[in-house]
């Protein structure tokens, strides 16, 4: 019912525009501050902010005629009209008539914050159907125009988007520098639907996943579905993004984590400043293919000096010295994928002997070891006390194995997918 009312509201507005409603304005003496373009008829291109007619005459209005001392004139082009208005600029008895047509296109920059625009789908087109009285755009935007293009400061762009997507971007991206292009839908020159969300980095404040208000799902790779509206991060983080990486200032960068392990790391580091989330477009062709840990190393130090004992091919961590600064960062059982440094070879031998040699030969601030098998490098046993009510864990197989978690699960940061319920 609500949708029908909104559609009807728009159709009434649009039909009025289609019926070529007219308006008349008494012209002040002096310069009008209005720029016309085109011919048959001339159309309002711009109304200067300092013009006495600003907010009354709108971009897109079509010139009909001007009455000067009771005589009707209708110059057919912008040049002739401008000349006539200049010659009679000191005459106080001038009335200009317009047809209230929409401009073919308007491009403008949105200021920071809520801009007070309401957008509704009408026949599959996102249409501006309401502009609040407090909107900073009320003198620029016209009701009845279609949102053809919307670009964010980070380069994310949509064309031909639905009203839901346009409204989402207006809510969740309120920084200055957004660019919107509106078009007259009756002209049929609208862009085809397309969507490109840029990858973004987000500086995380202190807190765990619940404190931050992040709504995250994904048993294979974590997806940020949104942010709780009561969170201070609301409106600052794009929704429906893959969490490609989480970087911790202690030298860890996790990539491709599932929801469970991500929640665990956020819980573990809730009092750590400087954490960074790297959010990726779901359509990005370089999404992490598996969960890995990028462990950044000290500038100098061979395997022994780092307190690591490796074995096997590919190399696995057999032991980490408790006195090592890599303790609690690198875990027993992790498997080496590569050693990264400035002069790393294209094709690496990742046997224990070769990795040990690489650590001896390498140095620099950009040294790291990339590990897989990070989920298995967890405690063998976890004891969890459940509060009354639903526990929010999805089990499968026999014996029961953790397959995932429902939204709102309060223990997902303690338990990992793949764990088996023992007692």
Secondary structure, DSSP 8 states (H G I E B T S, - for coil): -HHHHHHHHHHHHHHHHHTT-EEEEE--SS---EEEE-BSS-EEEEE-TTSTTBTTB-TT-EEEEEEETTEEE--SBHHHHHHHHHHTTT-S-EEEEEE----SEEEEEE-SS---EEEEEETTEEEEEEE-TT-TTTTT--TTEEEEEEE-TTS-EEES--HHHHHHHHHH--STTEEEEEEEGGG------EEE---EEEE--SS-HHHHTEEEE-SSS-EEEEE-TTSTTTTTS-SSEEEEEEEETTTEEEES--HHHHHHHHHHTTT-S--EEEEE-TT-TT--SS-EEEEE--SS--TTTTTEEEETTTTEEEEE-TTSTTBTTB-TT-EEEEEE-TT--SS---SHHHHHHHHHH--STT-EEEEE-TTTSS-S-------SS---EEEETTTTEEEEE-TT-SSTTT--TT-B---
